[in-house]
Amino acid sequence: MIKKTLSPSLIKQAQTDNPFAKLGEIVYQILETQILSLQLAPGSKLRINAIAEDLNISATPVREAIDLLEEKGLVIANVGGKYKSYTVFDIDDREVQDLFVVRKAIESTAAYICAQRNWTLDIGHLDDILEDFLKSTQKYIDGGATLELNEIDIDFHTTIVRFTGNKHLYDIYTSLGKRLQYLSIRTCEFMTGDPEREDLRMLYVQHKAVLHAIKMGFPELAREAMSSHIDFCAENCIKNRYLLEKQSDK
């Protein structure tokens, strides 16, 4: 997997984009992007020397990048024998369920608060995100990448939590960090188990329902809409995960 996705051209492009970036930071960004975009599959082994060879650099910046990825929770260190080994983090069913429980608690409350104080919000910004989500959904259905759709999905949910004006709520939510982003990506990926892509289209409809309730100033309706949306995501994420795994076994 690594040899198919990593090449020296990634380093050259990153250095062109930012000539002042440290090599370890560049490698971190490359590996993070490949993990979050699922180009490096969950459970893949990360071999420092092999990655360094693929990128045509020394092992030191690769080791620095992997240490940071481990700190962020995207890489798991396996200690045994003389040396550490590393694998790409994956989310098992229990982790998926636990994260959705946290998301439901925080985001349903956030939607409620936003509906209570909707006159203080930049509703136009949320409208723009929703429109971008619709366009990105169609682009994905037409053969585009999951990562763009995921980023817009995260932006919609994070913006609602941020618009509550409650710093503590926002800090708790963003503390989930990369695991939250990874969960969102896996959710979008698993949604593609539906050949008609109706699950993906439903995400837009549900986002629109949440935003409508916030605009109308109906706190309970906003909370219910967000709660139903998170339940839908959790249920379909698990269901389509099994479908994809079954297909890959054939």
C-alpha positions in Angstrom: 0.0 0.0 0.0 2.7 2.5 1.0 4.7 2.0 -2.2 1.6 2.8 -4.3 0.9 6.0 -2.5 4.2 7.6 -1.5 6.8 9.1 -3.8 9.5 11.9 -3.8 7.2 14.1 -5.8 5.0 14.6 -2.7 8.0 16.1 -0.9 8.9 18.3 -3.9 5.4 19.6 -4.2 5.2 20.4 -0.4 8.5 22.2 -0.5 7.3 24.2 -3.5 4.2 25.2 -1.6 6.1 26.1 1.5 9.9 26.3 1.2 10.3 27.1 4.9 8.5 23.9 6.2 10.6 21.4 8.1 11.0 18.0 6.5 9.4 16.2 9.5 6.3 18.5 9.3 6.0 17.8 5.5 6.2 14.1 6.1 3.6 14.4 8.8 1.2 16.2 6.5 1.7 13.7 3.7 1.1 10.7 6.0 -1.8 12.4 7.7 -3.5 13.2 4.4 -3.0 9.6 3.2 -4.4 8.1 6.4 -7.4 10.4 6.5 -8.1 9.9 2.8 -7.8 6.1 3.3 -5.0 5.8 0.8 -3.1 4.2 3.7 -5.7 1.7 4.8 -6.6 1.1 8.4 -4.4 -1.5 10.0 -1.6 -0.9 7.4 1.9 -1.4 8.8 4.1 1.7 8.7 7.8 0.9 8.2 10.0 3.9 8.8 12.9 2.8 6.5 10.5 1.8 3.7 8.7 5.1 3.9 12.0 7.0 3.9 13.1 5.1 0.8 9.8 5.7 -1.0 10.1 9.5 -0.2 13.9 9.5 -0.9 14.7 11.1 2.4 16.5 10.0 5.7 14.6 8.0 8.4 14.8 10.8 11.0 12.0 13.1 9.7 9.9 10.0 9.1 10.4 8.9 12.7 9.5 12.4 13.9 6.3 12.4 11.7 5.2 9.0 13.0 5.8 10.0 16.6 3.5 13.0 16.1 0.9 10.8 14.3 1.0 8.5 17.3 0.5 11.5 19.6 -2.6 12.6 17.5 -4.0 9.1 17.7 -3.8 8.2 14.0 -1.0 5.7 14.4 -0.7 2.9 17.0 2.7 1.9 18.3 3.0 -1.8 19.0 5.7 -2.6 21.5 7.2 -6.1 21.4 10.7 -7.4 20.9 13.6 -5.1 20.3 11.9 -2.5 18.2 8.5 -0.7 18.0 6.3 -1.3 15.1 3.5 1.0 13.9 0.1 0.5 12.3 -2.5 2.9 10.9 -5.2 3.5 13.5 -8.6 2.0 12.8 -12.0 2.4 14.5 -13.7 -0.8 15.7 -17.5 -1.0 16.2 -17.3 -0.1 19.9 -15.2 3.0 19.1 -17.6 4.1 16.4 -20.6 3.7 18.7 -18.8 5.5 21.6 -17.8 8.5 19.4 -21.3 8.8 18.0 -22.7 8.9 21.6 -20.4 11.8 22.3 -21.2 13.5 19.1 -25.0 13.2 19.7 -24.7 14.6 23.2 -22.7 17.6 22.1 -24.1 18.4 18.7 -27.8 18.0 19.7 -27.2 20.5 22.6 -25.4 22.8 20.2 -28.2 22.8 17.7 -30.7 23.6 20.6 -28.5 26.5 21.8 -28.1 27.9 18.2 -31.9 27.9 17.7 -32.3 29.8 21.0 -29.9 32.5 19.9 -30.3 32.3 16.1 -30.4 36.1 15.7 -26.7 36.2 16.7 -25.6 33.7 14.2 -24.1 34.1 10.7 -26.8 32.1 9.1 -25.5 33.0 5.7 -22.3 31.2 6.5 -24.2 28.0 7.3 -26.2 28.4 4.1 -23.0 28.5 2.2 -21.6 25.4 3.8 -24.8 23.6 3.1 -24.7 24.6 -0.5 -21.1 23.4 -0.8 -22.0 20.1 0.8 -24.7 19.6 -1.8 -22.2 20.3 -4.6 -19.5 18.1 -3.1 -22.0 15.3 -2.7 -22.9 15.4 -6.4 -19.2 15.7 -7.3 -18.4 12.6 -5.2 -21.3 10.7 -6.8 -19.8 11.6 -10.2 -16.5 10.1 -9.2 -14.9 12.7 -6.9 -12.9 12.2 -3.7 -14.3 11.5 -0.3 -12.0 13.9 1.5 -13.6 17.1 0.2 -17.1 15.9 1.2 -15.7 15.0 4.6 -14.1 18.4 5.2 -17.4 20.2 4.4 -19.3 17.8 6.6 -17.0 18.5 9.5 -17.2 22.3 8.8 -21.0 22.2 9.1 -21.0 20.4 12.4 -18.1 22.2 13.9 -19.5 25.6 13.0 -22.8 24.8 14.7 -20.9 23.9 17.9 -18.8 27.0 17.6 -21.8 29.2 17.0 -23.1 28.3 20.5 -20.6 30.8 21.9 -19.9 28.2 24.6 -16.1 27.9 24.8 -16.2 24.9 27.1 -18.6 23.0 24.8 -16.4 23.8 21.8 -13.2 22.8 23.5 -14.7 19.4 24.5 -15.9 18.9 20.9 -12.6 19.8 19.2 -10.6 17.8 21.7 -11.7 14.8 19.8 -9.5 16.1 17.1 -8.3 13.7 14.4 -10.5 10.9 15.7 -13.5 13.0 14.9 -12.2 13.8 11.5 -11.4 10.1 10.9 -14.8 9.0 12.0 -16.4 11.4 9.6 -14.3 10.1 6.8 -15.1 6.5 7.6 -18.8 7.5 7.9 -18.8 9.0 4.4 -16.9 6.0 3.1 -19.3 3.5 4.6 -22.3 5.5 3.3 -21.1 4.6 -0.2 -22.1 1.0 0.4 -25.5 2.2 -0.9 -25.2 1.8 -4.7 -27.8 4.4 -5.4 -26.0 6.9 -3.0 -29.3 7.7 -1.3 -27.6 7.6 2.1 -25.3 10.4 1.0 -28.2 12.5 -0.4 -30.0 11.9 2.9 -27.2 13.5 4.8 -27.8 16.8 2.9 -31.5 16.6 3.6 -30.9 16.1 7.3 -28.3 19.0 7.4 -31.0 21.2 5.8 -33.6 20.1 8.4 -31.2 21.0 11.2 -30.4 24.4 9.7 -34.1 25.1 9.0 -35.0 24.5 12.7 -32.2 26.8 13.8 -33.3 29.5 11.4 -36.9 29.2 12.6 -35.8 29.5 16.2 -37.3 26.1 17.4 -34.7 24.7 19.9 -36.5 21.4 20.5 -37.0 20.8 16.8 -33.3 21.6 16.2 -32.2 19.2 18.9 -34.4 16.5 17.6 -33.3 17.0 14.0 -29.6 16.8 15.0 -30.2 13.8 17.2 -32.0 11.9 14.4 -29.2 12.9 12.0 -26.5 11.5 14.3 -28.5 8.3 14.8 -28.9 7.9 11.1 -25.1 8.3 10.6 -24.3 5.8 13.3 -26.7 3.2 12.1 -25.7 3.4 8.5 -22.0 3.6 9.2 -22.1 0.2 11.0 -24.5 -1.3 8.5 -22.5 -0.3 5.4 -19.2 -1.2 7.1 -20.4 -4.8 7.2 -21.5 -4.7 3.6 -18.2 -3.4 2.4 -16.3 -6.0 4.4 -18.5 -8.7 3.0 -17.9 -7.5 -0.5 -14.1 -7.4 0.0 -14.2 -11.0 1.2 -15.7 -12.2 -2.0 
